[in-house]
């Protein structure tokens, strides 16, 4: 029988598909040692969380397919996977709407000081109004770093709010004449809100460093629901403390769970969430079933 390893917690719908034709080992909190323990007998991996470097994957000589529960590939050694002829699949478009909606929620929250108002009223027992004056999204410039499926969906949502859309994506030809595709520096200088939607790779790692972040307007907002490591988090935290940027919201971090510096709870223009942008019932069911079906289809001839 085929042996499938699942790294992370996935919805039962995907597990049920796999159990009909395979032995399934679920490692809900994967570590190097836990994965290494079961890799020698593994034929397929349904990969949600954890890192799969070459040294670890080399312990699994029978691996034929890695079905990614998601689209990010920065935790995988792609060169090793390619060299061994291991099939690699992703769940394209499954999380597009969920992440775009979540991102817009963060934008509205920051722009209207919703979390700040909640903390003020509930935690500090202060009734404030004038100090919590927000901004409207109408006519604001929304700068998207990356214009893949999620970036395009957020662009559509932004247009509903009558926002002007700016994009930095050197790999996209944009036919919509209302959207400007700009160099990164120009986008950072012009945007009122910057939202990151590019993959983490050698080209984008630490792309938003101190020099780049310093180009942003002082009244601008920065949102990251893509991948940690694309921006320099400590520089961002310092800029927020010094009021060099109006606000930021991060759902992803260079290390997860992240190390948060002392005093970060005093930065009232910052929202931090635990990589939950794609955590909706619909999205998680879709990703688990898509990944499971990819594994099933790969072994169809031997079933």
Rosetta silent file (secondary structure, phi, psi, omega in degrees, C-alpha in Angstrom):
SEQUENCE: XXXXXXXXXXXXXXXXXXXXXXXXXXXXXXXXXXXXXXXXXXXXXXXXXXXXXXXXXXXXXXXXXXXXXXXXXXXXXXXXXXXXXXXXXXXXXXXXXXXXXXXXXXXXXXXXXXXXXXXXXXXXXXXXXXXXXXXXXXXXXXXXXXXXXXXXXXXXXXXXXXXXXXXXXXXXXXXXXXXXXXXXXXXXXXXXXXXXXXXXXXXXXXXXXXXXXXXXXXXXXXXXXXXXXXXXXXXXXXXXXXXXXXXXXXXXXXXXXXXXXXXXXXXXXXXXXXXXXXXXXXXXXXXXXXXXXXXXXXXXXXX
SCORE:     score description
SCORE:     0.000 S_00000001
   1 L     0.000  150.881 -179.398    0.000    0.000    0.000 S_00000001
   2 E   -74.205  140.936  179.173    1.121    3.579   -0.655 S_00000001
   3 E  -109.431  121.202 -178.549    2.440    5.568    2.333 S_00000001
   4 E  -116.703  130.485  174.508    1.510    9.244    2.525 S_00000001
   5 E  -103.917  134.373  175.422    2.900   11.714    5.056 S_00000001
   6 E  -112.962  124.361  178.909    0.953   14.871    5.918 S_00000001
   7 E  -102.181  102.779 -179.238    2.905   17.749    7.475 S_00000001
   8 L   111.857  171.089  179.117    0.498   19.887    9.476 S_00000001
   9 L   -85.649  124.837  176.497   -3.189   19.856   10.296 S_00000001
  10 L  -125.081  166.970 -178.076   -5.450   19.585    7.265 S_00000001
  11 L   -69.826  149.861 -174.317   -9.206   19.251    6.835 S_00000001
  12 H   -61.823  -26.802 -178.396  -10.715   15.788    7.130 S_00000001
  13 H   -59.897  -39.746  177.786  -12.008   15.878    3.542 S_00000001
  14 H   -70.875  -39.742  179.278   -8.470   15.580    2.207 S_00000001
  15 H   -62.171  -42.170 -178.745   -7.537   12.902    4.721 S_00000001
  16 H   -62.755  -36.569  176.870  -10.579   10.816    3.772 S_00000001
  17 H   -61.943  -45.518 -177.002   -9.571   10.871    0.099 S_00000001
  18 H   -67.515  -40.358 -175.398   -6.096    9.597    0.976 S_00000001
  19 H   -66.398  -15.326  178.928   -7.246    6.904    3.389 S_00000001
  20 L   -73.643  -18.635 -177.945   -9.209    5.182    0.639 S_00000001
  21 L  -138.766    0.814 -173.327   -5.996    4.106   -1.085 S_00000001
  22 E  -143.946  156.852  164.784   -3.062    4.832    1.241 S_00000001
  23 E   -79.387  129.313 -173.767   -1.609    4.498    4.711 S_00000001
  24 E  -116.952  125.428  174.688   -1.652    8.030    6.102 S_00000001
  25 E  -113.131  118.073 -178.430    0.744    9.425    8.709 S_00000001
  26 E  -104.071  121.579  175.043   -0.202   12.871   10.000 S_00000001
  27 E  -109.546   95.311 -172.101    2.486   14.952   11.713 S_00000001
  28 L   -67.600  -32.652  177.512    0.489   17.914   13.030 S_00000001
  29 L  -123.584   79.600 -172.396    3.534   19.745   14.404 S_00000001
  30 L   -69.140  136.123  171.824    6.333   18.721   12.041 S_00000001
  31 L  -128.449  167.628  179.875    9.960   18.975   13.090 S_00000001
  32 H   -54.384  -48.369 -175.612   13.097   17.768   11.323 S_00000001
  33 H   -68.900  -38.773  179.877   13.351   14.697   13.538 S_00000001
  34 H   -65.859  -42.006  178.323    9.668   13.788   13.356 S_00000001
  35 H   -66.467  -43.793 -178.321    9.655   13.988    9.565 S_00000001
  36 H   -59.130  -31.860 -177.739   12.962   12.098    9.338 S_00000001
  37 H   -61.765  -35.063 -172.923   11.493    9.254   11.387 S_00000001
  38 H  -108.626   -8.304 -176.463    8.897    8.392    8.745 S_00000001
  39 H   -61.519  -38.227 -177.032   10.548    9.523    5.488 S_00000001
  40 L   -55.210  -30.441 -178.597   12.295    6.217    4.622 S_00000001
  41 L  -101.731    6.787 -173.525    8.919    4.523    4.059 S_00000001
  42 L   -87.689  132.596  176.334    7.161    7.541    2.531 S_00000001
  43 L   -99.748  -26.600 -177.153    5.949    7.505   -1.086 S_00000001
  44 E  -150.343  148.348  177.324    4.192   10.898   -1.081 S_00000001
  45 E  -122.974  126.468  167.659    4.078   14.026    1.049 S_00000001
  46 E   -98.193  105.848 -166.537    1.102   16.329    1.441 S_00000001
  47 E  -104.216  117.103  176.440    3.020   19.346    2.674 S_00000001
  48 L  -107.427  -52.996 -178.393    1.357   22.143    4.613 S_00000001
  49 L  -135.711  162.061 -179.710    3.930   23.456    7.104 S_00000001
  50 L   100.280  162.422 -178.592    7.571   22.899    8.015 S_00000001
  51 L   -99.423  140.892  178.004   10.792   22.980    6.045 S_00000001
  52 E  -123.263   77.846  178.239   11.865   20.235    3.637 S_00000001
  53 L   -75.554  169.542 -177.038   15.571   20.811    2.879 S_00000001
  54 H   -59.077  -44.415 -177.885   17.632   18.496    0.680 S_00000001
  55 H   -59.395  -33.569  178.216   19.300   16.746    3.595 S_00000001
  56 H   -77.301  -48.011 -179.275   15.925   15.794    5.006 S_00000001
  57 H   -60.931  -28.866 -179.365   14.309   14.786    1.728 S_00000001
  58 L   -64.843  -14.751  177.365   17.317   12.597    0.957 S_00000001
  59 L   -80.123   -7.609 -179.224   16.128   10.309    3.756 S_00000001
  60 L  -114.250   79.426 -175.108   13.086    9.448    1.647 S_00000001
  61 L   -67.183  -14.179 -176.115   14.361    7.482   -1.383 S_00000001
  62 L  -101.381    2.482 -176.904   10.841    6.428   -2.388 S_00000001
  63 L   -64.882  124.566  178.797    9.227    9.876   -2.552 S_00000001
  64 L  -107.914  -28.203 -176.131    7.458   10.312   -5.888 S_00000001
  65 E  -148.695  141.159  169.771    5.321   13.391   -5.303 S_00000001
  66 E  -118.625  114.371  179.435    5.089   16.373   -2.968 S_00000001
  67 E  -100.931  109.849 -175.807    1.630   17.947   -3.070 S_00000001
  68 E   -77.915  127.176  174.698    1.857   21.423   -1.575 S_00000001
  69 L   -86.398   79.806 -173.130   -1.096   22.512    0.570 S_00000001
  70 L   136.589 -164.051 -178.341   -0.815   26.117   -0.626 S_00000001
  71 L  -124.681  -19.831 -179.178    1.291   27.912   -3.234 S_00000001
  72 L   -71.261  136.671 -176.776    4.452   29.100   -1.436 S_00000001
  73 L  -118.348   10.979 -174.465    7.544   27.043   -2.196 S_00000001
  74 L   -70.987  -15.494  177.745   10.155   28.782   -0.053 S_00000001
  75 L   -89.334   -0.110 -176.081   10.234   25.914    2.494 S_00000001
  76 E  -111.838  144.677  173.851   11.200   23.372   -0.180 S_00000001
  77 L   -85.799   93.696 -173.011   14.571   22.648   -1.778 S_00000001
  78 H   -66.665  -35.400  179.112   13.403   23.007   -5.368 S_00000001
  79 H   -64.295  -42.234  178.802   16.761   22.110   -6.915 S_00000001
  80 H   -65.204  -45.528 -179.014   16.878   18.815   -5.041 S_00000001
  81 H   -58.489  -44.044  179.187   13.254   18.010   -5.902 S_00000001
  82 H   -65.946  -41.717 -177.412   13.920   18.661   -9.582 S_00000001
  83 H   -64.998  -27.680 -179.040   17.164   16.667   -9.588 S_00000001
  84 L   -94.239   -0.748  179.000   15.380   13.624   -8.171 S_00000001
  85 L    69.298   25.356  178.793   12.462   13.860  -10.575 S_00000001
  86 L   -79.184  130.274  178.486    9.964   14.278   -7.746 S_00000001
  87 E   -71.630  138.008  179.913    6.637   15.652   -8.931 S_00000001
  88 E  -127.877  125.005  179.034    5.654   18.919   -7.226 S_00000001
  89 E  -124.682  157.625  175.906    2.125   20.335   -7.240 S_00000001
  90 L  -132.740  164.061 -179.077    0.491   23.371   -5.644 S_00000001
  91 L   -98.841   70.682 -178.673   -3.110   24.363   -4.962 S_00000001
  92 L   -55.573  138.148  173.224   -3.320   27.313   -7.342 S_00000001
  93 L    71.473   -9.590 -176.102   -6.157   29.799   -6.771 S_00000001
  94 L   -62.428  -35.759 -175.769   -7.549   27.924   -3.754 S_00000001
  95 L  -104.939    6.641 -172.731   -6.657   30.701   -1.289 S_00000001
  96 H   -55.416  -54.617 -174.828   -6.946   33.704   -3.631 S_00000001
  97 H   -68.559  -41.135 -178.322  -10.209   35.153   -2.359 S_00000001
  98 H   -60.206  -46.518 -177.902   -9.572   34.397    1.312 S_00000001
  99 H   -68.668  -40.087  179.551   -6.198   36.154    1.361 S_00000001
 100 H   -64.360  -43.046  177.988   -7.455   39.128   -0.664 S_00000001
 101 H   -62.548  -44.587 -179.017  -10.456   39.595    1.651 S_00000001
 102 H   -61.936  -42.771  179.241   -8.268   39.314    4.747 S_00000001
 103 H   -60.701  -44.683  178.315   -5.822   41.853    3.338 S_00000001
 104 H   -64.531  -34.670  175.569   -8.594   44.345    2.675 S_00000001
 105 H   -60.740  -41.688  177.202   -9.832   43.763    6.214 S_00000001
 106 H   -65.168  -40.288  179.479   -6.408   44.732    7.561 S_00000001
 107 H   -61.084  -47.771 -179.873   -6.336   47.805    5.332 S_00000001
 108 H   -64.346  -42.460  179.855   -9.736   48.997    6.582 S_00000001
 109 H   -57.381  -49.592  179.780   -8.809   48.210   10.182 S_00000001
 110 H   -66.883  -43.613 -173.412   -5.634   50.277   10.005 S_00000001
 111 H   -65.928  -28.457 -179.321   -7.121   53.069    7.932 S_00000001
 112 L  -111.395   10.511  176.011   -9.979   53.596   10.392 S_00000001
 113 L    56.012   37.612 -175.841   -8.075   52.774   13.628 S_00000001
 114 H   -65.452  -49.131 -179.833  -10.584   50.030   14.479 S_00000001
 115 H   -65.650  -38.873  178.962   -8.232   47.923   16.607 S_00000001
 116 H   -62.443  -40.550  179.433   -6.821   51.038   18.255 S_00000001
 117 H   -67.384  -39.590  178.008  -10.345   52.204   19.126 S_00000001
 118 H   -61.498  -49.752 -179.264  -11.235   48.780   20.522 S_00000001
 119 H   -62.117  -37.536  179.978   -8.143   48.671   22.739 S_00000001
 120 H   -63.402  -44.104 -176.614   -8.756   52.216   23.879 S_00000001
 121 H   -77.064  -46.501 -172.561  -12.328   51.498   24.922 S_00000001
 122 H   -83.463  -43.730 -175.461  -12.005   47.953   26.271 S_00000001
 123 L   -86.675  -40.165 -177.005   -8.483   47.854   27.710 S_00000001
 124 L   -98.774   -8.505 -179.195   -7.990   51.478   28.733 S_00000001
 125 L    57.637   36.792 -179.414  -11.671   52.302   29.401 S_00000001
 126 L  -110.378  132.473  177.028  -11.253   55.527   27.416 S_00000001
 127 L   -99.557  103.140 -177.198  -13.990   57.024   25.253 S_00000001
 128 L  -126.053  145.913  178.752  -12.184   58.818   22.428 S_00000001
 129 L  -132.370  -55.774 -175.288  -13.375   60.033   19.051 S_00000001
 130 H   -62.519  -36.853 -178.082  -11.427   62.977   17.701 S_00000001
 131 H   -72.074  -14.023 -177.515   -8.054   61.308   18.343 S_00000001
 132 H  -106.668   27.223  177.773   -9.182   58.277   16.340 S_00000001
 133 L   -60.736  127.810 -179.089   -9.928   60.184   13.166 S_00000001
 134 L  -107.693 -165.917  179.539   -9.364   57.863   10.207 S_00000001
 135 L  -124.474  153.989  172.493   -9.120   58.084    6.438 S_00000001
 136 L   -92.224  151.138  179.801  -11.412   56.997    3.628 S_00000001
 137 L   -79.383  -20.650 -179.111  -10.120   54.646    0.953 S_00000001
 138 L   -51.472  126.311  175.588  -11.775   56.622   -1.833 S_00000001
 139 L    72.490    2.966  176.105   -9.147   57.996   -4.242 S_00000001
 140 L   -75.777  152.811  178.833   -6.260   56.486   -2.243 S_00000001
 141 E   -94.116  116.081  178.693   -3.408   54.835   -4.155 S_00000001
 142 E   -98.257  112.982 -178.632   -3.141   51.107   -3.454 S_00000001
 143 E   -98.332  120.952 -177.354    0.311   49.813   -4.383 S_00000001
 144 E  -106.993  118.593  174.942    0.552   46.070   -5.025 S_00000001
 145 E   -92.548   99.113 -172.737    3.958   44.408   -4.989 S_00000001
 146 L   105.453  130.859 -176.347    3.184   41.368   -7.101 S_00000001
 147 L  -130.960   48.799  172.518    0.206   40.981   -9.419 S_00000001
 148 L   -82.172 -155.402 -176.041   -0.585   37.279   -9.343 S_00000001
 149 H   -58.644  -45.377 -177.746   -3.983   35.837   -8.497 S_00000001
 150 H   -69.312  -44.402  178.008   -4.178   37.415   -5.031 S_00000001
 151 H   -58.932  -41.415  179.562   -2.867   40.777   -6.178 S_00000001
 152 H   -66.852  -39.340  178.777   -5.393   40.848   -9.009 S_00000001
 153 H   -66.510  -41.002  178.172   -8.274   39.928   -6.692 S_00000001
 154 H   -65.963  -35.254  175.514   -7.268   42.650   -4.229 S_00000001
 155 H   -58.972  -43.945  178.399   -7.069   45.072   -7.139 S_00000001
 156 H   -61.959  -41.786  179.375  -10.687   44.252   -7.999 S_00000001
 157 H   -66.334  -42.461  179.072  -11.736   44.828   -4.385 S_00000001
 158 H   -59.794  -36.770  179.490   -9.790   48.087   -4.248 S_00000001
 159 H   -65.453  -31.559  177.094  -11.598   49.347   -7.335 S_00000001
 160 H   -61.746  -33.666  177.419  -14.928   48.811   -5.570 S_00000001
 161 L   -85.386    7.780 -179.798  -13.702   51.319   -3.000 S_00000001
 162 L    61.898   38.245  175.388  -12.744   53.639   -5.893 S_00000001
 163 L   -87.147  155.354  173.730   -9.033   53.299   -5.147 S_00000001
 164 E   -92.312  131.064 -172.306   -6.321   53.953   -7.708 S_00000001
 165 E  -102.939  125.380  172.750   -4.254   50.833   -8.356 S_00000001
 166 E  -115.706  147.604 -176.986   -0.473   50.853   -8.743 S_00000001
 167 E  -135.913  142.637  164.483    1.522   47.679   -9.365 S_00000001
 168 E  -120.749  107.084  176.328    5.132   46.584   -9.255 S_00000001
 169 L  -156.002   97.071 -176.503    5.515   43.321  -11.138 S_00000001
 170 L   -68.077   -8.375 -177.136    8.252   43.146  -13.796 S_00000001
 171 L  -103.935    6.013 -177.746    6.933   39.778  -14.997 S_00000001
 172 L  -117.864  135.222  167.675    3.389   40.899  -15.800 S_00000001
 173 L   -98.299  115.765 -174.606    1.985   42.649  -18.837 S_00000001
 174 L  -101.500  118.487 -176.456   -1.077   44.488  -17.562 S_00000001
 175 L   -82.890  -21.002 -179.370   -3.729   45.229  -20.157 S_00000001
 176 L   -70.488  111.981 -175.727   -5.881   47.338  -17.845 S_00000001
 177 L   -69.142  -14.580  179.596   -4.994   50.911  -18.783 S_00000001
 178 L   -82.007   -8.225 -177.184   -6.215   52.203  -15.421 S_00000001
 179 L  -109.079  127.546  177.970   -3.417   50.325  -13.627 S_00000001
 180 E   -93.754  129.206  173.749    0.163   51.597  -13.619 S_00000001
 181 E  -100.550  108.045 -168.543    2.992   49.034  -13.510 S_00000001
 182 L  -113.728  159.056  166.426    5.832   50.961  -11.880 S_00000001
 183 L   -59.622  154.486 -175.584    9.403   50.408  -10.722 S_00000001
 184 H   -57.491  -45.241 -177.750    9.494   49.481   -7.033 S_00000001
 185 H   -59.678  -42.376 -179.201   10.922   52.816   -5.883 S_00000001
 186 H   -65.486  -41.472  179.313    8.201   54.754   -7.688 S_00000001
 187 H   -62.238  -44.052 -178.990    5.451   52.571   -6.250 S_00000001
 188 H   -64.409  -36.770 -179.509    6.760   53.012   -2.708 S_00000001
 189 H   -71.794  -34.522 -172.672    6.979   56.783   -3.110 S_00000001
 190 H   -91.423  -26.927 -170.208    3.509   57.195   -4.626 S_00000001
 191 L   -75.758  143.490  170.863    1.363   54.685   -2.737 S_00000001
 192 L   -86.299  -30.574  177.799   -0.826   55.504    0.234 S_00000001
 193 E  -135.783  128.217  178.095   -1.114   51.804    1.031 S_00000001
 194 E  -113.029  127.847 -179.692    1.450   49.163    0.027 S_00000001
 195 E  -126.987  130.238 -173.433    0.433   45.511    0.047 S_00000001
 196 E   -93.552  128.477 -179.532    2.881   42.659   -0.620 S_00000001
 197 L  -143.853   37.018  178.061    1.786   39.761   -2.850 S_00000001
 198 L  -111.219  160.527  177.509    4.982   38.329   -4.331 S_00000001
 199 L   -74.845  160.855  173.062    6.713   35.023   -3.547 S_00000001
 200 L   -91.762  119.276  176.929    9.762   34.773   -1.303 S_00000001
 201 L  -150.724 -172.598 -177.549   12.825   33.846   -3.346 S_00000001
 202 L   -60.558  -31.356 -177.938   16.414   34.969   -3.880 S_00000001
 203 L   -75.933  -34.590 -173.394   15.201   38.020   -5.787 S_00000001
 204 L  -101.449   -9.380 -178.214   12.654   39.206   -3.210 S_00000001
 205 L   -60.438  126.880 -178.717   14.370   38.235    0.066 S_00000001
 206 L    56.315   29.281 -178.995   14.815   41.378    2.198 S_00000001
 207 L   -62.166  -39.205  178.728   13.594   43.376   -0.782 S_00000001
 208 E   -96.492   79.274  178.845   11.946   45.930    1.488 S_00000001
 209 L   -91.516 -170.258 -176.319   14.989   46.914    3.533 S_00000001
 210 H   -59.075  -42.547 -178.168   15.658   50.175    5.342 S_00000001
 211 H   -62.830  -42.203 -178.298   16.499   52.064    2.149 S_00000001
 212 H   -72.423  -44.222 -179.294   13.299   50.947    0.399 S_00000001
 213 H   -63.211  -29.957 -179.778   10.995   51.409    3.391 S_00000001
 214 L   -68.533  -14.301  178.193   12.366   54.925    3.845 S_00000001
 215 L   -77.529  -18.309 -175.504   10.896   55.840    0.453 S_00000001
 216 L   -70.877  152.881  175.408    7.340   55.416    1.716 S_00000001
 217 L   -63.739  150.586  178.618    5.173   58.356    2.707 S_00000001
 218 L   -68.099  -23.390  179.597    4.979   59.061    6.419 S_00000001
 219 L  -100.241   17.620 -178.284    1.212   58.696    6.267 S_00000001
 220 L   -90.336  161.663  176.464    1.341   55.408    4.321 S_00000001
 221 E  -116.210  150.108  178.698    0.352   51.925    5.448 S_00000001
 222 E  -127.667  130.537 -178.946    2.178   48.657    4.783 S_00000001
 223 E  -124.499  134.769  173.677    0.513   45.226    4.662 S_00000001
 224 E  -130.559  108.091  172.931    2.219   41.840    4.316 S_00000001
 225 L  -119.521   19.323 -177.495    0.097   38.709    3.847 S_00000001
 226 L   -96.024  -84.948  178.726    2.566   37.085    1.432 S_00000001
 227 L  -146.519  140.499  171.208    5.724   35.751    3.064 S_00000001
 228 L   -68.757  157.150 -177.938    7.964   36.861    5.891 S_00000001
 229 L    96.837  -18.071  176.695   11.522   37.604    4.861 S_00000001
 230 L   -74.687  -31.801  178.194   10.463   39.910    2.042 S_00000001
 231 E  -122.071  158.196  178.321   10.725   42.880    4.378 S_00000001
 232 L   -84.397  101.378 -173.076   13.024   43.777    7.251 S_00000001
 233 H   -64.336  -42.946 -177.719   10.669   43.443   10.216 S_00000001
 234 H   -64.508  -38.684  175.729   12.907   45.078   12.834 S_00000001
 235 H   -62.885  -41.844  178.569   13.446   48.114   10.629 S_00000001
 236 H   -61.333  -45.477 -179.594    9.699   48.347   10.134 S_00000001
 237 H   -59.627  -42.220  179.794    9.040   48.156   13.886 S_00000001
 238 H   -65.911  -39.271  179.018   11.526   50.959   14.522 S_00000001
 239 H   -65.386  -35.467  177.405    9.995   53.116   11.804 S_00000001
 240 H   -67.017  -41.970  177.962    6.565   52.638   13.359 S_00000001
 241 H   -60.578  -38.461 -176.760    7.882   53.658   16.784 S_00000001
 242 L   -88.504    5.697  178.412    9.433   56.760   15.265 S_00000001
 243 L    60.169   32.230  176.975    6.232   57.574   13.320 S_00000001
 244 L   -87.496   -6.377  174.079    8.083   57.386   10.006 S_00000001
 245 L  -146.276  144.374 -169.802    5.246   55.270    8.640 S_00000001
 246 L   -74.216  -31.295 -177.854    1.596   55.566    9.662 S_00000001
 247 E  -178.004  162.022  179.227    0.819   51.901   10.243 S_00000001
 248 E  -152.152  154.338  175.298    1.481   48.299    9.310 S_00000001
 249 E  -138.038  126.362 -179.253   -0.147   44.884    9.479 S_00000001
 250 E  -122.100  128.356  174.214    1.799   41.621    9.239 S_00000001
 251 L  -107.313   -9.215 -176.831    0.289   38.157    8.931 S_00000001
 252 L  -134.452  153.716 -173.502    3.614   36.500    8.038 S_00000001
 253 L  -141.884  158.860 -179.322    7.095   36.616    9.546 S_00000001
 254 L   -64.335  -31.225  171.641   10.656   35.636    8.706 S_00000001
 255 L  -127.569  133.025 -179.423   10.446   33.070   11.522 S_00000001
 256 L  -126.622  125.817   -5.222    7.132   31.538   12.542 S_00000001
 257 L   -62.129  151.652 -174.945    6.195   31.779   15.352 S_00000001
 258 L   -84.150  157.290  166.704    8.101   35.076   15.407 S_00000001
 259 L   -88.391  120.466 -179.054   10.378   36.534   18.048 S_00000001
 260 L  -105.942  127.317 -176.338    8.753   39.815   19.003 S_00000001
 261 L   -67.159  158.034  177.326   10.951   42.470   20.612 S_00000001
 262 L   -58.062  141.270  175.818   10.216   43.997   23.993 S_00000001
 263 L    83.441    4.284 -177.185    7.764   46.873   23.924 S_00000001
 264 H   -67.866  -24.205  178.571    6.088   45.870   20.690 S_00000001
 265 H   -69.703  -11.006  178.529    2.709   45.971   22.446 S_00000001
 266 H   -90.302   -6.053  176.980    3.196   49.713   22.822 S_00000001
 267 L   -84.572  101.356 -170.883    3.207   50.257   19.051 S_00000001
 268 L   -84.960   -1.793  177.722   -0.450   51.168   18.592 S_00000001
 269 L  -109.511   31.761 -177.709   -0.313   51.475   14.792 S_00000001
 270 E  -132.372  132.845  174.689    0.678   47.835   14.269 S_00000001
 271 E  -118.678  127.982  178.072   -1.473   44.729   13.762 S_00000001
 272 E  -122.212  131.116  177.316    0.109   41.276   13.987 S_00000001
 273 L  -131.875  162.928 -167.393   -1.719   38.038   13.168 S_00000001
 274 L   -98.015   60.863  175.814   -0.579   34.415   13.086 S_00000001
 275 L    52.838   54.689 -175.136   -0.495   33.560    9.350 S_00000001
 276 L  -113.680    8.584 -175.707   -4.281   33.214    9.156 S_00000001
 277 L   -58.206  -34.354 -179.214   -5.078   34.985    5.879 S_00000001
 278 L   -97.071    7.919 -175.320   -5.932   31.687    4.165 S_00000001
 279 L   -87.373   74.420  168.986   -7.611   30.167    7.218 S_00000001
 280 L  -121.454  155.243 -179.992  -11.216   29.902    6.095 S_00000001
 281 H   -55.630  -48.238 -176.692  -13.297   26.735    6.055 S_00000001
 282 H   -62.556  -46.902 -177.755  -13.785   26.880    2.297 S_00000001
 283 H   -64.371  -45.141 -177.348  -10.147   27.520    1.480 S_00000001
 284 H   -66.805  -37.452  175.836   -8.777   24.869    3.824 S_00000001
 285 H   -65.101  -44.875 -178.645  -11.194   22.219    2.524 S_00000001
 286 H   -62.139  -45.063 -178.754  -10.358   23.125   -1.062 S_00000001
 287 H   -66.445  -40.010 -179.032   -6.602   22.990   -0.504 S_00000001
 288 H   -66.333  -40.594 -178.898   -6.725   19.682    1.373 S_00000001
 289 H   -73.865  -38.445  177.936   -8.843   18.000   -1.304 S_00000001
 290 H   -60.847  -46.198 -179.109   -6.873   19.445   -4.213 S_00000001
 291 H   -65.747  -41.049  179.528   -3.576   18.229   -2.757 S_00000001
 292 H   -64.353  -40.100  179.765   -5.010   14.805   -1.913 S_00000001
 293 H   -66.715  -35.683  176.477   -6.421   14.389   -5.424 S_00000001
 294 H   -60.064  -42.067  178.555   -3.033   15.260   -6.938 S_00000001
 295 H   -67.121  -43.886  179.370   -1.501   12.388   -4.949 S_00000001
 296 H   -59.907  -46.382 -178.901   -4.333   10.044   -5.877 S_00000001
 297 H   -64.026  -35.597 -179.659   -4.019   10.889   -9.575 S_00000001
 298 H   -63.299  -37.569 -177.194   -0.255   10.356   -9.490 S_00000001
 299 L   -98.419   10.628 -173.099   -0.651    6.793   -8.221 S_00000001
 300 H   -52.957  -43.213 -175.110   -3.813    6.038  -10.194 S_00000001
 301 H   -67.309  -24.937 -177.974   -2.164    3.421  -12.417 S_00000001
 302 H   -96.749   -1.239 -178.919   -0.814    1.476   -9.450 S_00000001
 303 L   -81.557    0.000    0.000   -4.059    1.493   -7.428 S_00000001
